[in-house]
Amino acid sequence: MNEGLISKRYARALYRHAAKLGEENVLYHRMLILEELLCRMPQLRERLKSPVVKPREKLSLLQTATGKNAEQSYLDFAELVVANERCAALRMITLSYQQIYRKMKNISVVHLVSAKKMSFAAIEKIRRITEQQTHGTVEFSNHIDPAIDGGFILQFNDLRIDASVRGQLQQIERKLMAMNRSMI
């Protein structure tokens, strides 16, 4: 069966279970932590996937990885994933859960990349505009990347606005290359 399909099914079931227990909000933050750990710690991923590691140890790893006092929905989820040998799909499940949660709570993800530090007022203005556009909440991140040479890149859900100097230069280069090909 397709790993993406499996991940979405587990995430939907997890969201319904957590919502029934009133834990979907706190579980969302736990899923963010777990996804980050799985990304940054390949040794954790490998231990969870390993057929040599006993299910009891995998369950213990999942229960302690994201901190103490885990909510019941997370504990149930960890048991289910280990029992059904779905640890290889864990990262995809956490990402799918985040996506479902954001959709249900009308949360948009906005990433702003600028060449240098932007003023607090400018960042807040962008945040307000995006919140008005979605009529919801915005998870906002701002990163500095001097390699874009100026301007900014705004990633808003599935929309990407590249107003960077680097992006504009690349666009000019593509146009010139296309013109050059048509002349030959």
C-alpha positions in Angstrom: 0.0 0.0 0.0 1.2 3.5 -0.7 3.0 5.2 2.2 1.3 8.5 1.6 -2.1 6.9 1.7 -1.2 5.0 4.9 0.1 8.2 6.5 -3.0 10.2 5.7 -5.3 7.4 7.0 -3.4 7.2 10.3 -3.3 11.0 10.6 -7.0 11.3 10.0 -7.8 8.6 12.6 -5.4 10.3 15.0 -7.0 13.7 14.6 -10.5 12.2 15.1 -9.3 10.4 18.2 -7.5 13.4 19.6 -10.5 15.7 18.9 -12.8 13.3 20.7 -10.5 13.5 23.8 -10.1 17.3 23.4 -6.3 16.9 22.8 -5.9 17.9 19.1 -4.3 21.2 20.0 -1.6 19.9 22.3 -1.1 16.9 20.1 -0.4 19.2 17.2 2.6 20.7 19.1 3.8 17.2 20.0 3.6 16.2 16.3 5.7 19.3 15.4 8.3 18.2 18.0 8.3 14.6 16.8 8.6 15.6 13.1 11.6 17.8 14.0 13.3 15.0 16.0 12.8 12.5 13.1 14.3 15.1 10.7 17.3 16.0 12.8 18.1 12.6 14.4 18.7 9.9 11.8 19.7 7.5 14.6 16.2 7.8 16.1 14.6 7.1 12.7 16.9 4.1 12.2 16.1 2.6 15.6 12.4 3.0 15.1 12.6 1.3 11.6 14.9 -1.4 12.6 13.5 -5.0 12.7 16.1 -5.9 15.4 14.8 -3.4 17.9 12.0 -4.8 20.0 8.6 -3.2 19.9 8.7 -2.5 23.6 11.9 -0.4 23.1 10.4 1.4 20.1 7.3 2.3 22.2 9.6 3.6 24.9 11.5 5.7 22.4 8.3 7.2 21.1 6.9 7.8 24.6 10.0 9.7 25.8 11.1 11.4 22.6 8.7 14.3 22.8 8.8 14.9 26.5 7.0 13.9 29.7 3.3 13.9 30.4 2.2 12.8 26.9 -1.5 13.0 26.3 -3.5 9.8 26.0 -4.1 10.3 22.2 -0.3 10.3 21.7 0.3 7.2 23.8 -2.5 5.4 21.9 -1.0 6.6 18.6 2.5 5.3 19.6 1.1 1.9 20.6 -0.8 1.6 17.3 2.1 2.6 15.1 4.5 0.2 16.8 1.9 -2.7 16.9 1.2 -2.3 13.2 4.8 -1.9 12.3 4.3 1.6 10.8 7.3 3.3 12.3 8.8 3.8 8.8 5.9 6.0 8.0 6.1 8.1 11.2 7.5 11.3 9.7 4.9 11.2 6.9 2.1 10.6 9.5 3.3 13.6 11.6 3.3 15.8 8.5 -0.1 14.6 7.4 -1.5 15.3 10.9 -0.1 18.8 10.8 -1.7 19.4 7.4 -5.1 18.1 8.6 -4.9 20.1 11.9 -4.1 23.3 9.9 -6.9 22.7 7.5 -9.4 22.0 10.3 -8.3 25.1 12.3 -7.9 27.4 9.3 -4.2 27.9 9.8 -1.9 29.1 7.0 1.8 28.7 6.9 3.8 31.7 5.8 7.6 31.7 5.3 9.3 35.0 4.6 12.9 35.1 3.4 14.7 38.4 3.2 18.2 39.5 2.3 18.6 41.3 5.5 16.7 41.9 8.7 13.3 43.4 8.2 11.7 45.8 10.7 9.1 44.5 13.1 6.5 46.8 11.6 7.1 45.4 8.1 6.8 41.8 9.3 3.7 42.5 11.3 2.1 44.2 8.2 2.8 41.1 6.1 1.4 38.9 8.9 -1.8 41.0 9.1 -2.3 41.0 5.3 -2.0 37.2 5.1 -4.4 36.8 8.1 -6.9 39.0 6.3 -6.6 37.0 3.1 -7.3 33.7 4.8 -9.6 34.9 7.5 -7.7 32.6 9.8 -4.5 32.2 11.8 -1.0 32.4 10.4 2.0 30.4 11.4 4.8 32.8 10.4 8.5 32.3 10.1 11.1 34.8 9.0 14.6 33.9 7.8 17.5 35.9 6.5 19.4 34.7 3.5 21.9 37.2 2.1 22.3 35.0 -1.0 19.0 36.4 -2.4 20.9 39.7 -2.8 18.0 41.9 -1.9 14.2 41.9 -1.8 12.2 39.0 -0.4 10.6 35.6 -1.1 7.2 35.0 0.4 5.9 31.4 0.6 2.2 31.4 1.5 0.5 28.0 1.6 1.0 26.9 -2.1 1.7 30.4 -3.4 5.3 31.6 -3.8 6.1 35.3 -4.5 9.8 35.8 -5.5 10.6 39.5 -5.3 14.3 38.9 -4.7 17.1 40.3 -6.8 18.4 36.8 -7.3 15.0 35.7 -8.6 14.7 38.6 -10.9 18.2 38.0 -12.3 17.3 34.4 -12.9 14.1 35.4 -14.7 16.1 37.8 -17.0 18.6 35.0 -17.7 15.8 32.6 -18.7 14.3 35.2 -21.0 17.7 35.9 -22.7 18.4 32.2 -23.1 14.9 31.7 -24.6 15.5 34.6 -27.0 18.9 33.2 -27.9 17.5 29.8 -28.7 14.8 31.3 -30.9 17.5 33.2 -32.9 19.5 30.1 -33.6 
